[in-house]
Amino acid sequence: MTFRKVDLIFVVLALLVVGGVALLPSPRDRNPRVPANSTHQAITVESQCTTCHAPQAVRPLPAQHPKRQDCLHCHARAQG
């Protein structure tokens, strides 16, 4: 099996694309962290987030926020 120049170019471009995608920031990098206060640190189950962040609660989520229940998938816990 012999590699032609075009095969080598294809492999290099494919590696560049895969490497570029791997370097993209994840949602956790762009989203705000969970505050390090006692209220948030006491949360053990993500469904408890809706206690305060439900539409009619104390601190509702913005209208454009995705309707999800896995908060810690996008929001990392703050250290402290």
PyMOL Python script that loads the backbone (N, CA, C, O; Angstrom):
from pymol import cmd

cmd.read_pdbstr("""\
ATOM      1  N   MET A   1       0.850  -1.171   0.000  1.00  0.00           N
ATOM      2  CA  MET A   1       0.000   0.000   0.000  1.00  0.00           C
ATOM      3  C   MET A   1       0.896   1.234   0.000  1.00  0.00           C
ATOM      4  O   MET A   1       1.781   1.370   0.845  1.00  0.00           O
ATOM      5  N   THR A   2       0.666   2.104  -0.925  1.00  0.00           N
ATOM      6  CA  THR A   2       1.464   3.322  -1.030  1.00  0.00           C
ATOM      7  C   THR A   2       0.587   4.542  -0.786  1.00  0.00           C
ATOM      8  O   THR A   2      -0.573   4.600  -1.192  1.00  0.00           O
ATOM      9  N   PHE A   3       1.177   5.495  -0.118  1.00  0.00           N
ATOM     10  CA  PHE A   3       0.468   6.739   0.142  1.00  0.00           C
ATOM     11  C   PHE A   3       0.839   7.745  -0.931  1.00  0.00           C
ATOM     12  O   PHE A   3       2.011   7.942  -1.252  1.00  0.00           O
ATOM     13  N   ARG A   4      -0.173   8.365  -1.466  1.00  0.00           N
ATOM     14  CA  ARG A   4       0.062   9.451  -2.412  1.00  0.00           C
ATOM     15  C   ARG A   4       0.099  10.760  -1.639  1.00  0.00           C
ATOM     16  O   ARG A   4      -0.271  10.811  -0.467  1.00  0.00           O
ATOM     17  N   LYS A   5       0.544  11.803  -2.299  1.00  0.00           N
ATOM     18  CA  LYS A   5       0.619  13.110  -1.664  1.00  0.00           C
ATOM     19  C   LYS A   5      -0.760  13.572  -1.195  1.00  0.00           C
ATOM     20  O   LYS A   5      -0.876  14.167  -0.124  1.00  0.00           O
ATOM     21  N   VAL A   6      -1.789  13.310  -1.970  1.00  0.00           N
ATOM     22  CA  VAL A   6      -3.144  13.729  -1.625  1.00  0.00           C
ATOM     23  C   VAL A   6      -3.638  12.984  -0.369  1.00  0.00           C
ATOM     24  O   VAL A   6      -4.394  13.543   0.426  1.00  0.00           O
ATOM     25  N   ASP A   7      -3.214  11.735  -0.195  1.00  0.00           N
ATOM     26  CA  ASP A   7      -3.591  10.986   1.012  1.00  0.00           C
ATOM     27  C   ASP A   7      -2.955  11.611   2.251  1.00  0.00           C
ATOM     28  O   ASP A   7      -3.605  11.736   3.289  1.00  0.00           O
ATOM     29  N   LEU A   8      -1.714  11.994   2.146  1.00  0.00           N
ATOM     30  CA  LEU A   8      -1.024  12.629   3.260  1.00  0.00           C
ATOM     31  C   LEU A   8      -1.666  13.969   3.600  1.00  0.00           C
ATOM     32  O   LEU A   8      -1.826  14.291   4.777  1.00  0.00           O
ATOM     33  N   ILE A   9      -2.030  14.742   2.605  1.00  0.00           N
ATOM     34  CA  ILE A   9      -2.690  16.028   2.839  1.00  0.00           C
ATOM     35  C   ILE A   9      -4.024  15.813   3.546  1.00  0.00           C
ATOM     36  O   ILE A   9      -4.364  16.556   4.466  1.00  0.00           O
ATOM     37  N   PHE A  10      -4.784  14.802   3.124  1.00  0.00           N
ATOM     38  CA  PHE A  10      -6.069  14.498   3.748  1.00  0.00           C
ATOM     39  C   PHE A  10      -5.887  14.128   5.223  1.00  0.00           C
ATOM     40  O   PHE A  10      -6.635  14.605   6.077  1.00  0.00           O
ATOM     41  N   VAL A  11      -4.911  13.292   5.522  1.00  0.00           N
ATOM     42  CA  VAL A  11      -4.672  12.879   6.906  1.00  0.00           C
ATOM     43  C   VAL A  11      -4.277  14.074   7.764  1.00  0.00           C
ATOM     44  O   VAL A  11      -4.763  14.216   8.886  1.00  0.00           O
ATOM     45  N   VAL A  12      -3.406  14.932   7.251  1.00  0.00           N
ATOM     46  CA  VAL A  12      -2.989  16.112   8.000  1.00  0.00           C
ATOM     47  C   VAL A  12      -4.175  17.036   8.248  1.00  0.00           C
ATOM     48  O   VAL A  12      -4.338  17.535   9.362  1.00  0.00           O
ATOM     49  N   LEU A  13      -5.005  17.275   7.236  1.00  0.00           N
ATOM     50  CA  LEU A  13      -6.172  18.134   7.412  1.00  0.00           C
ATOM     51  C   LEU A  13      -7.166  17.526   8.405  1.00  0.00           C
ATOM     52  O   LEU A  13      -7.739  18.246   9.222  1.00  0.00           O
ATOM     53  N   ALA A  14      -7.370  16.225   8.341  1.00  0.00           N
ATOM     54  CA  ALA A  14      -8.281  15.564   9.275  1.00  0.00           C
ATOM     55  C   ALA A  14      -7.767  15.708  10.706  1.00  0.00           C
ATOM     56  O   ALA A  14      -8.553  15.967  11.617  1.00  0.00           O
ATOM     57  N   LEU A  15      -6.475  15.545  10.915  1.00  0.00           N
ATOM     58  CA  LEU A  15      -5.894  15.715  12.249  1.00  0.00           C
ATOM     59  C   LEU A  15      -6.017  17.153  12.735  1.00  0.00           C
ATOM     60  O   LEU A  15      -6.260  17.386  13.919  1.00  0.00           O
ATOM     61  N   LEU A  16      -5.854  18.109  11.846  1.00  0.00           N
ATOM     62  CA  LEU A  16      -6.015  19.511  12.224  1.00  0.00           C
ATOM     63  C   LEU A  16      -7.455  19.815  12.637  1.00  0.00           C
ATOM     64  O   LEU A  16      -7.682  20.542  13.604  1.00  0.00           O
ATOM     65  N   VAL A  17      -8.418  19.267  11.915  1.00  0.00           N
ATOM     66  CA  VAL A  17      -9.826  19.485  12.256  1.00  0.00           C
ATOM     67  C   VAL A  17     -10.148  18.854  13.612  1.00  0.00           C
ATOM     68  O   VAL A  17     -10.776  19.492  14.457  1.00  0.00           O
ATOM     69  N   VAL A  18      -9.727  17.623  13.820  1.00  0.00           N
ATOM     70  CA  VAL A  18      -9.985  16.945  15.090  1.00  0.00           C
ATOM     71  C   VAL A  18      -9.294  17.690  16.234  1.00  0.00           C
ATOM     72  O   VAL A  18      -9.884  17.875  17.299  1.00  0.00           O
ATOM     73  N   GLY A  19      -8.074  18.106  16.023  1.00  0.00           N
ATOM     74  CA  GLY A  19      -7.358  18.860  17.052  1.00  0.00           C
ATOM     75  C   GLY A  19      -8.019  20.203  17.335  1.00  0.00           C
ATOM     76  O   GLY A  19      -8.104  20.619  18.490  1.00  0.00           O
ATOM     77  N   GLY A  20      -8.487  20.879  16.300  1.00  0.00           N
ATOM     78  CA  GLY A  20      -9.176  22.162  16.481  1.00  0.00           C
ATOM     79  C   GLY A  20     -10.466  22.006  17.262  1.00  0.00           C
ATOM     80  O   GLY A  20     -10.759  22.823  18.135  1.00  0.00           O
ATOM     81  N   VAL A  21     -11.237  20.979  16.969  1.00  0.00           N
ATOM     82  CA  VAL A  21     -12.485  20.741  17.696  1.00  0.00           C
ATOM     83  C   VAL A  21     -12.193  20.396  19.150  1.00  0.00           C
ATOM     84  O   VAL A  21     -12.926  20.821  20.044  1.00  0.00           O
ATOM     85  N   ALA A  22     -11.152  19.645  19.396  1.00  0.00           N
ATOM     86  CA  ALA A  22     -10.798  19.260  20.766  1.00  0.00           C
ATOM     87  C   ALA A  22     -10.381  20.477  21.595  1.00  0.00           C
ATOM     88  O   ALA A  22     -10.517  20.455  22.818  1.00  0.00           O
ATOM     89  N   LEU A  23      -9.884  21.519  20.966  1.00  0.00           N
ATOM     90  CA  LEU A  23      -9.441  22.712  21.685  1.00  0.00           C
ATOM     91  C   LEU A  23     -10.553  23.730  21.920  1.00  0.00           C
ATOM     92  O   LEU A  23     -10.336  24.722  22.615  1.00  0.00           O
ATOM     93  N   LEU A  24     -11.730  23.508  21.358  1.00  0.00           N
ATOM     94  CA  LEU A  24     -12.843  24.428  21.574  1.00  0.00           C
ATOM     95  C   LEU A  24     -13.243  24.421  23.047  1.00  0.00           C
ATOM     96  O   LEU A  24     -13.156  23.384  23.704  1.00  0.00           O
ATOM     97  N   PRO A  25     -13.674  25.553  23.568  1.00  0.00           N
ATOM     98  CA  PRO A  25     -14.071  25.579  24.972  1.00  0.00           C
ATOM     99  C   PRO A  25     -15.356  24.782  25.198  1.00  0.00           C
ATOM    100  O   PRO A  25     -16.243  24.761  24.344  1.00  0.00           O
ATOM    101  N   SER A  26     -15.441  24.140  26.337  1.00  0.00           N
ATOM    102  CA  SER A  26     -16.639  23.382  26.672  1.00  0.00           C
ATOM    103  C   SER A  26     -17.668  24.327  27.278  1.00  0.00           C
ATOM    104  O   SER A  26     -17.318  25.441  27.666  1.00  0.00           O
ATOM    105  N   PRO A  27     -18.929  23.910  27.370  1.00  0.00           N
ATOM    106  CA  PRO A  27     -19.943  24.775  27.994  1.00  0.00           C
ATOM    107  C   PRO A  27     -19.571  25.159  29.418  1.00  0.00           C
ATOM    108  O   PRO A  27     -19.897  26.263  29.855  1.00  0.00           O
ATOM    109  N   ARG A  28     -18.903  24.289  30.148  1.00  0.00           N
ATOM    110  CA  ARG A  28     -18.517  24.595  31.523  1.00  0.00           C
ATOM    111  C   ARG A  28     -17.516  25.741  31.577  1.00  0.00           C
ATOM    112  O   ARG A  28     -17.451  26.453  32.580  1.00  0.00           O
ATOM    113  N   ASP A  29     -16.740  25.930  30.525  1.00  0.00           N
ATOM    114  CA  ASP A  29     -15.761  27.012  30.503  1.00  0.00           C
ATOM    115  C   ASP A  29     -16.419  28.377  30.305  1.00  0.00           C
ATOM    116  O   ASP A  29     -15.907  29.386  30.788  1.00  0.00           O
ATOM    117  N   ARG A  30     -17.537  28.415  29.608  1.00  0.00           N
ATOM    118  CA  ARG A  30     -18.186  29.685  29.274  1.00  0.00           C
ATOM    119  C   ARG A  30     -19.263  30.085  30.267  1.00  0.00           C
ATOM    120  O   ARG A  30     -19.588  31.269  30.355  1.00  0.00           O
ATOM    121  N   ASN A  31     -19.817  29.170  31.004  1.00  0.00           N
ATOM    122  CA  ASN A  31     -20.936  29.447  31.885  1.00  0.00           C
ATOM    123  C   ASN A  31     -20.467  29.840  33.276  1.00  0.00           C
ATOM    124  O   ASN A  31     -19.376  29.461  33.702  1.00  0.00           O
ATOM    125  N   PRO A  32     -21.309  30.613  33.994  1.00  0.00           N
ATOM    126  CA  PRO A  32     -20.918  30.997  35.356  1.00  0.00           C
ATOM    127  C   PRO A  32     -20.834  29.789  36.274  1.00  0.00           C
ATOM    128  O   PRO A  32     -21.541  28.798  36.091  1.00  0.00           O
ATOM    129  N   ARG A  33     -19.972  29.888  37.247  1.00  0.00           N
ATOM    130  CA  ARG A  33     -19.811  28.818  38.224  1.00  0.00           C
ATOM    131  C   ARG A  33     -20.927  28.881  39.260  1.00  0.00           C
ATOM    132  O   ARG A  33     -21.541  29.927  39.473  1.00  0.00           O
ATOM    133  N   VAL A  34     -21.177  27.745  39.897  1.00  0.00           N
ATOM    134  CA  VAL A  34     -22.104  27.700  41.019  1.00  0.00           C
ATOM    135  C   VAL A  34     -21.435  28.451  42.163  1.00  0.00           C
ATOM    136  O   VAL A  34     -20.277  28.175  42.476  1.00  0.00           O
ATOM    137  N   PRO A  35     -22.136  29.398  42.796  1.00  0.00           N
ATOM    138  CA  PRO A  35     -21.507  30.160  43.888  1.00  0.00           C
ATOM    139  C   PRO A  35     -21.019  29.257  45.018  1.00  0.00           C
ATOM    140  O   PRO A  35     -21.568  28.179  45.249  1.00  0.00           O
ATOM    141  N   ALA A  36     -19.995  29.706  45.709  1.00  0.00           N
ATOM    142  CA  ALA A  36     -19.400  28.919  46.787  1.00  0.00           C
ATOM    143  C   ALA A  36     -20.024  29.234  48.142  1.00  0.00           C
ATOM    144  O   ALA A  36     -19.396  29.006  49.175  1.00  0.00           O
ATOM    145  N   ASN A  37     -21.256  29.755  48.154  1.00  0.00           N
ATOM    146  CA  ASN A  37     -21.895  30.072  49.432  1.00  0.00           C
ATOM    147  C   ASN A  37     -22.522  28.819  50.043  1.00  0.00           C
ATOM    148  O   ASN A  37     -22.617  27.778  49.393  1.00  0.00           O
ATOM    149  N   SER A  38     -22.941  28.933  51.284  1.00  0.00           N
ATOM    150  CA  SER A  38     -23.460  27.760  52.006  1.00  0.00           C
ATOM    151  C   SER A  38     -24.735  27.213  51.394  1.00  0.00           C
ATOM    152  O   SER A  38     -24.961  26.003  51.424  1.00  0.00           O
ATOM    153  N   THR A  39     -25.569  28.072  50.842  1.00  0.00           N
ATOM    154  CA  THR A  39     -26.821  27.620  50.217  1.00  0.00           C
ATOM    155  C   THR A  39     -26.533  26.689  49.050  1.00  0.00           C
ATOM    156  O   THR A  39     -27.141  25.624  48.940  1.00  0.00           O
ATOM    157  N   HIS A  40     -25.616  27.078  48.184  1.00  0.00           N
ATOM    158  CA  HIS A  40     -25.311  26.270  47.007  1.00  0.00           C
ATOM    159  C   HIS A  40     -24.469  25.041  47.353  1.00  0.00           C
ATOM    160  O   HIS A  40     -24.608  23.999  46.713  1.00  0.00           O
ATOM    161  N   GLN A  41     -23.610  25.149  48.344  1.00  0.00           N
ATOM    162  CA  GLN A  41     -22.778  24.004  48.717  1.00  0.00           C
ATOM    163  C   GLN A  41     -23.604  22.910  49.381  1.00  0.00           C
ATOM    164  O   GLN A  41     -23.197  21.748  49.383  1.00  0.00           O
ATOM    165  N   ALA A  42     -24.764  23.265  49.946  1.00  0.00           N
ATOM    166  CA  ALA A  42     -25.630  22.277  50.597  1.00  0.00           C
ATOM    167  C   ALA A  42     -26.422  21.449  49.597  1.00  0.00           C
ATOM    168  O   ALA A  42     -26.999  20.427  49.970  1.00  0.00           O
ATOM    169  N   ILE A  43     -26.461  21.861  48.350  1.00  0.00           N
ATOM    170  CA  ILE A  43     -27.222  21.137  47.326  1.00  0.00           C
ATOM    171  C   ILE A  43     -26.501  19.838  46.992  1.00  0.00           C
ATOM    172  O   ILE A  43     -25.320  19.839  46.644  1.00  0.00           O
ATOM    173  N   THR A  44     -27.227  18.733  47.104  1.00  0.00           N
ATOM    174  CA  THR A  44     -26.644  17.426  46.809  1.00  0.00           C
ATOM    175  C   THR A  44     -27.226  16.810  45.550  1.00  0.00           C
ATOM    176  O   THR A  44     -26.598  15.951  44.931  1.00  0.00           O
ATOM    177  N   VAL A  45     -28.422  17.240  45.164  1.00  0.00           N
ATOM    178  CA  VAL A  45     -29.092  16.721  43.977  1.00  0.00           C
ATOM    179  C   VAL A  45     -29.455  17.908  43.090  1.00  0.00           C
ATOM    180  O   VAL A  45     -29.978  18.911  43.575  1.00  0.00           O
ATOM    181  N   GLU A  46     -29.181  17.796  41.803  1.00  0.00           N
ATOM    182  CA  GLU A  46     -29.406  18.918  40.900  1.00  0.00           C
ATOM    183  C   GLU A  46     -30.864  19.358  40.835  1.00  0.00           C
ATOM    184  O   GLU A  46     -31.137  20.517  40.524  1.00  0.00           O
ATOM    185  N   SER A  47     -31.797  18.470  41.119  1.00  0.00           N
ATOM    186  CA  SER A  47     -33.203  18.860  41.085  1.00  0.00           C
ATOM    187  C   SER A  47     -33.529  19.876  42.184  1.00  0.00           C
ATOM    188  O   SER A  47     -34.561  20.544  42.117  1.00  0.00           O
ATOM    189  N   GLN A  48     -32.660  19.998  43.193  1.00  0.00           N
ATOM    190  CA  GLN A  48     -32.856  20.997  44.239  1.00  0.00           C
ATOM    191  C   GLN A  48     -32.620  22.416  43.724  1.00  0.00           C
ATOM    192  O   GLN A  48     -33.032  23.380  44.368  1.00  0.00           O
ATOM    193  N   CYS A  49     -31.973  22.554  42.591  1.00  0.00           N
ATOM    194  CA  CYS A  49     -31.713  23.877  42.021  1.00  0.00           C
ATOM    195  C   CYS A  49     -33.016  24.609  41.711  1.00  0.00           C
ATOM    196  O   CYS A  49     -33.088  25.833  41.823  1.00  0.00           O
ATOM    197  N   THR A  50     -34.041  23.857  41.323  1.00  0.00           N
ATOM    198  CA  THR A  50     -35.310  24.486  40.952  1.00  0.00           C
ATOM    199  C   THR A  50     -36.051  25.050  42.158  1.00  0.00           C
ATOM    200  O   THR A  50     -37.048  25.751  41.986  1.00  0.00           O
ATOM    201  N   THR A  51     -35.596  24.767  43.363  1.00  0.00           N
ATOM    202  CA  THR A  51     -36.208  25.361  44.551  1.00  0.00           C
ATOM    203  C   THR A  51     -36.125  26.887  44.455  1.00  0.00           C
ATOM    204  O   THR A  51     -37.095  27.583  44.757  1.00  0.00           O
ATOM    205  N   CYS A  52     -34.988  27.395  44.042  1.00  0.00           N
ATOM    206  CA  CYS A  52     -34.806  28.847  43.914  1.00  0.00           C
ATOM    207  C   CYS A  52     -34.853  29.342  42.467  1.00  0.00           C
ATOM    208  O   CYS A  52     -35.123  30.518  42.223  1.00  0.00           O
ATOM    209  N   HIS A  53     -34.595  28.462  41.518  1.00  0.00           N
ATOM    210  CA  HIS A  53     -34.459  28.896  40.129  1.00  0.00           C
ATOM    211  C   HIS A  53     -35.639  28.505  39.244  1.00  0.00           C
ATOM    212  O   HIS A  53     -35.503  28.476  38.021  1.00  0.00           O
ATOM    213  N   ALA A  54     -36.793  28.203  39.837  1.00  0.00           N
ATOM    214  CA  ALA A  54     -38.014  27.932  39.072  1.00  0.00           C
ATOM    215  C   ALA A  54     -38.584  29.266  38.560  1.00  0.00           C
ATOM    216  O   ALA A  54     -38.208  30.323  39.065  1.00  0.00           O
ATOM    217  N   PRO A  55     -39.479  29.233  37.571  1.00  0.00           N
ATOM    218  CA  PRO A  55     -40.012  30.477  36.990  1.00  0.00           C
ATOM    219  C   PRO A  55     -40.611  31.450  38.012  1.00  0.00           C
ATOM    220  O   PRO A  55     -40.440  32.659  37.862  1.00  0.00           O
ATOM    221  N   GLN A  56     -41.296  30.970  39.031  1.00  0.00           N
ATOM    222  CA  GLN A  56     -41.929  31.867  40.007  1.00  0.00           C
ATOM    223  C   GLN A  56     -41.161  31.911  41.329  1.00  0.00           C
ATOM    224  O   GLN A  56     -41.698  32.391  42.328  1.00  0.00           O
ATOM    225  N   ALA A  57     -39.951  31.435  41.357  1.00  0.00           N
ATOM    226  CA  ALA A  57     -39.171  31.363  42.603  1.00  0.00           C
ATOM    227  C   ALA A  57     -38.375  32.650  42.833  1.00  0.00           C
ATOM    228  O   ALA A  57     -38.533  33.636  42.112  1.00  0.00           O
ATOM    229  N   VAL A  58     -37.524  32.614  43.847  1.00  0.00           N
ATOM    230  CA  VAL A  58     -36.745  33.778  44.266  1.00  0.00           C
ATOM    231  C   VAL A  58     -35.824  34.288  43.156  1.00  0.00           C
ATOM    232  O   VAL A  58     -35.754  35.493  42.915  1.00  0.00           O
ATOM    233  N   ARG A  59     -35.134  33.398  42.494  1.00  0.00           N
ATOM    234  CA  ARG A  59     -34.141  33.757  41.472  1.00  0.00           C
ATOM    235  C   ARG A  59     -34.404  32.941  40.204  1.00  0.00           C
ATOM    236  O   ARG A  59     -33.671  31.992  39.930  1.00  0.00           O
ATOM    237  N   PRO A  60     -35.437  33.290  39.422  1.00  0.00           N
ATOM    238  CA  PRO A  60     -35.766  32.481  38.236  1.00  0.00           C
ATOM    239  C   PRO A  60     -34.654  32.533  37.181  1.00  0.00           C
ATOM    240  O   PRO A  60     -33.895  33.498  37.096  1.00  0.00           O
ATOM    241  N   LEU A  61     -34.587  31.477  36.392  1.00  0.00           N
ATOM    242  CA  LEU A  61     -33.610  31.429  35.301  1.00  0.00           C
ATOM    243  C   LEU A  61     -34.023  32.409  34.213  1.00  0.00           C
ATOM    244  O   LEU A  61     -35.213  32.693  34.074  1.00  0.00           O
ATOM    245  N   PRO A  62     -33.081  32.935  33.436  1.00  0.00           N
ATOM    246  CA  PRO A  62     -33.425  33.812  32.320  1.00  0.00           C
ATOM    247  C   PRO A  62     -34.294  33.073  31.303  1.00  0.00           C
ATOM    248  O   PRO A  62     -34.254  31.845  31.225  1.00  0.00           O
ATOM    249  N   ALA A  63     -35.065  33.807  30.539  1.00  0.00           N
ATOM    250  CA  ALA A  63     -35.980  33.202  29.561  1.00  0.00           C
ATOM    251  C   ALA A  63     -35.233  32.375  28.517  1.00  0.00           C
ATOM    252  O   ALA A  63     -35.760  31.370  28.039  1.00  0.00           O
ATOM    253  N   GLN A  64     -34.026  32.774  28.158  1.00  0.00           N
ATOM    254  CA  GLN A  64     -33.278  32.059  27.114  1.00  0.00           C
ATOM    255  C   GLN A  64     -32.517  30.853  27.654  1.00  0.00           C
ATOM    256  O   GLN A  64     -31.856  30.158  26.882  1.00  0.00           O
ATOM    257  N   HIS A  65     -32.590  30.585  28.951  1.00  0.00           N
ATOM    258  CA  HIS A  65     -31.880  29.450  29.544  1.00  0.00           C
ATOM    259  C   HIS A  65     -32.507  28.140  29.080  1.00  0.00           C
ATOM    260  O   HIS A  65     -33.733  28.034  29.051  1.00  0.00           O
ATOM    261  N   PRO A  66     -31.702  27.132  28.714  1.00  0.00           N
ATOM    262  CA  PRO A  66     -32.258  25.837  28.293  1.00  0.00           C
ATOM    263  C   PRO A  66     -33.072  25.198  29.414  1.00  0.00           C
ATOM    264  O   PRO A  66     -32.751  25.350  30.592  1.00  0.00           O
ATOM    265  N   LYS A  67     -34.109  24.496  29.039  1.00  0.00           N
ATOM    266  CA  LYS A  67     -34.963  23.807  30.013  1.00  0.00           C
ATOM    267  C   LYS A  67     -34.352  22.443  30.307  1.00  0.00           C
ATOM    268  O   LYS A  67     -34.740  21.439  29.709  1.00  0.00           O
ATOM    269  N   ARG A  68     -33.403  22.412  31.222  1.00  0.00           N
ATOM    270  CA  ARG A  68     -32.688  21.185  31.576  1.00  0.00           C
ATOM    271  C   ARG A  68     -32.687  21.018  33.081  1.00  0.00           C
ATOM    272  O   ARG A  68     -32.908  21.975  33.824  1.00  0.00           O
ATOM    273  N   GLN A  69     -32.437  19.800  33.527  1.00  0.00           N
ATOM    274  CA  GLN A  69     -32.357  19.523  34.962  1.00  0.00           C
ATOM    275  C   GLN A  69     -30.979  19.036  35.378  1.00  0.00           C
ATOM    276  O   GLN A  69     -30.798  18.619  36.522  1.00  0.00           O
ATOM    277  N   ASP A  70     -30.012  19.079  34.486  1.00  0.00           N
ATOM    278  CA  ASP A  70     -28.649  18.649  34.830  1.00  0.00           C
ATOM    279  C   ASP A  70     -27.732  19.876  34.905  1.00  0.00           C
ATOM    280  O   ASP A  70     -26.855  20.073  34.064  1.00  0.00           O
ATOM    281  N   CYS A  71     -27.961  20.678  35.923  1.00  0.00           N
ATOM    282  CA  CYS A  71     -27.284  21.972  36.076  1.00  0.00           C
ATOM    283  C   CYS A  71     -25.761  21.855  36.076  1.00  0.00           C
ATOM    284  O   CYS A  71     -25.068  22.673  35.471  1.00  0.00           O
ATOM    285  N   LEU A  72     -25.253  20.836  36.757  1.00  0.00           N
ATOM    286  CA  LEU A  72     -23.798  20.717  36.901  1.00  0.00           C
ATOM    287  C   LEU A  72     -23.109  20.200  35.646  1.00  0.00           C
ATOM    288  O   LEU A  72     -21.885  20.072  35.611  1.00  0.00           O
ATOM    289  N   HIS A  73     -23.891  19.905  34.623  1.00  0.00           N
ATOM    290  CA  HIS A  73     -23.304  19.562  33.333  1.00  0.00           C
ATOM    291  C   HIS A  73     -22.670  20.790  32.710  1.00  0.00           C
ATOM    292  O   HIS A  73     -21.627  20.693  32.064  1.00  0.00           O
ATOM    293  N   CYS A  74     -23.297  21.953  32.899  1.00  0.00           N
ATOM    294  CA  CYS A  74     -22.789  23.195  32.325  1.00  0.00           C
ATOM    295  C   CYS A  74     -22.163  24.135  33.360  1.00  0.00           C
ATOM    296  O   CYS A  74     -21.275  24.920  33.028  1.00  0.00           O
ATOM    297  N   HIS A  75     -22.621  24.057  34.602  1.00  0.00           N
ATOM    298  CA  HIS A  75     -22.124  24.952  35.644  1.00  0.00           C
ATOM    299  C   HIS A  75     -21.250  24.187  36.623  1.00  0.00           C
ATOM    300  O   HIS A  75     -21.722  23.305  37.341  1.00  0.00           O
ATOM    301  N   ALA A  76     -19.970  24.537  36.640  1.00  0.00           N
ATOM    302  CA  ALA A  76     -19.030  23.876  37.545  1.00  0.00           C
ATOM    303  C   ALA A  76     -19.175  24.468  38.941  1.00  0.00           C
ATOM    304  O   ALA A  76     -19.494  25.646  39.099  1.00  0.00           O
ATOM    305  N   ARG A  77     -18.941  23.647  39.937  1.00  0.00           N
ATOM    306  CA  ARG A  77     -18.977  24.145  41.319  1.00  0.00           C
ATOM    307  C   ARG A  77     -17.745  24.996  41.575  1.00  0.00           C
ATOM    308  O   ARG A  77     -16.645  24.661  41.136  1.00  0.00           O
ATOM    309  N   ALA A  78     -17.937  26.095  42.288  1.00  0.00           N
ATOM    310  CA  ALA A  78     -16.821  26.963  42.675  1.00  0.00           C
ATOM    311  C   ALA A  78     -16.050  26.301  43.797  1.00  0.00           C
ATOM    312  O   ALA A  78     -16.623  25.572  44.607  1.00  0.00           O
ATOM    313  N   GLN A  79     -14.777  26.548  43.845  1.00  0.00           N
ATOM    314  CA  GLN A  79     -13.943  26.002  44.912  1.00  0.00           C
ATOM    315  C   GLN A  79     -14.080  26.865  46.153  1.00  0.00           C
ATOM    316  O   GLN A  79     -14.100  28.093  46.067  1.00  0.00           O
ATOM    317  N   GLY A  80     -14.175  26.223  47.298  1.00  0.00           N
ATOM    318  CA  GLY A  80     -14.230  27.019  48.507  1.00  0.00           C
ATOM    319  C   GLY A  80     -15.197  26.553  49.519  1.00  0.00           C
ATOM    320  O   GLY A  80     -15.320  27.162  50.582  1.00  0.00           O
TER     321      GLY A  80
END
""", "prot")
cmd.dss("prot")
cmd.show_as("cartoon", "prot")
cmd.util.cbc("prot")
cmd.orient("prot")
